[in-house]
């Protein structure tokens, strides 16, 4: 009986987690431990952002566009001239909680710290 109940509880928790990530509004200022900030706007399943390493004289700044699918955000990003770098790439983040993202795919050596707001 315990196993059946536990299985039902686990299934229920997975279902709630999936629905939450798809319906959560991820818009807001997301910060990384090193001081970088990403200003995210979610419009339906689309994600847009402006990110900067620091507000004054940043080493890098970028913009990104992508989508949310289930608990995963996938974006294409490109550096913009406010910063000194000139790179582009892709990134995938997992929505762990409404205020916590974790980088899960980072093929272009993008910032890999956990994101919090």
Secondary structure, DSSP 8 states (H G I E B T S, - for coil): -HHHHHHHHHHHHHHHHHHHHHHS---EEEE-TTS-EEEEEEETTEEEEEEES-SSS-S-EEEEEEEEETTEEEEEEEE-TTSS---EEEEEEEEEETTEEEEEE-TT----S-EE-
